[in-house]
């Protein structure tokens, strides 16, 4: 088991539940429908990839350590960049970060790319493992 992936996954899932509840209840009066939809997207991707980290933790003993590290780093970076930038973009009007939209906007796809690198690494690793048999 990969302890780091387990710790990161469970922490990100805890935060996803808390941020989801905050978005549903605390932001409703302060952010419009578009901002709430963005917030939900950030929570969903954080949740999916938190679960991906738990899956990685459970599978770690059957995968090469290098692949586990790369997937863990990719998912963690993706959550921070993708979901983090969307959280900030969704609340930019109430947080006073309107001026950062031009900087935060391009960060979001980089986070998505990190997610894709993680999943592609997992796929390629599984493919190679199947070829080894």
N, C-alpha and C positions, 0 to 999 in steps of 0.2 A: 504494500500500500504506500502511496506517495503522501506523506503527512502534510507537505506544503499544499498540495492540490486540495486535500481534504479541508485544511484550515481556510484556504482562500475561498473554496467553493461554499463552505458553510457560512463564512462571513459575508460573502457577496449575496447569498440567498437571504440571510437575515436582513441585510440592508435593503434588498429588493422588496421584501414584505413591508418593511418600515416605510420605505420611500413610496411604495404603491399606496399604502394607507394614507400617508401624508398628501399625496397627489389627489386622492379621492376625497379627502375631507378638508385638509388644510389649505389647498390651493384653489379649490373650487370658486371661492369668492374673489380671488385675486388674479386669476389667469383665465383667459378666454378659452373657448372650445378647442381652438387650434393648439394652444399651449398645453392643454390637458391631454390632447391626443399625442402630442410629441412626448410628453412626460410618460404616458403609458407605453409608448414604443421603447423608450429608454429602459423602463422597468422590465418589459418583456424580454428584451435582449440580454439584460443583466441576469434575469432569471434563467433563461435558456443556457447561458454560458456558465452560470454558477452550477447548474446541473451537469453541464459538460465537464466541469472540474471535478465534481464528485464521481462521475463515470471514469474519468482519467485516474483518480485516486484508486478506485477499485480495480482497474485494469493494469495499473503501473507495473506489477510484478511480471506481467506477460509481455511487456513492451520494452524496447531498448531505452535506457535511461536518457539518452540524448533526445529521443523523440518525446519522451514525457516532459522533459525540461522545455523543449520548444513549444509544445502544445500549451503547457501551463503558462509560459510567458506570453504566448500569443493571445490566449483567452483573457488573461489578466490585463494585458495592454489594451485589448479590444474593449473590455468593459470600461476601463478608465477613459479611453479616448472616445469611443462611440457613445456609450451611455452618459458618461460625464459631460461631454460637450452638448448633448441633447438636453440634459437636465439644466445646464446653464442657459442654453438657447430658449428653452421653454419658459424660463423665469426671468429673462433678461429685462423685461419692462418693470417688474417689481423689485429686482435686485440692482437696478441701475447699470446693467452691463450691456446696454444697447450698442455702445461703441465697439464691443468685442465681437459682434455678430460676424463681421468680415474675417475675423481670425478663427472663431470657433467653427464656423461653417465648413471650412476645408479640413478641420480635424476629424469631423464625423466620418467621412469616407476612409480615412486612415485607420480608424478603429474597426470599421467594417472589413477592411483588408486584413487586419490582424486576425479577426474571426475566421476569415477564409483561409489564411495561412495555417491556423490551428487545425481546422477541419481537414484541409488538404494533407497536412502532415500526418494526421491520424489515418486518413485513407491510404496514403502511400505506404505508411508503416504496416498497416494491415495487409495490403496487397503484397508487399515484400515478404511478410511472414507467411502468407499462404503459399508463395512460390518456394519457400524454404522446405516445405514438406514433401 
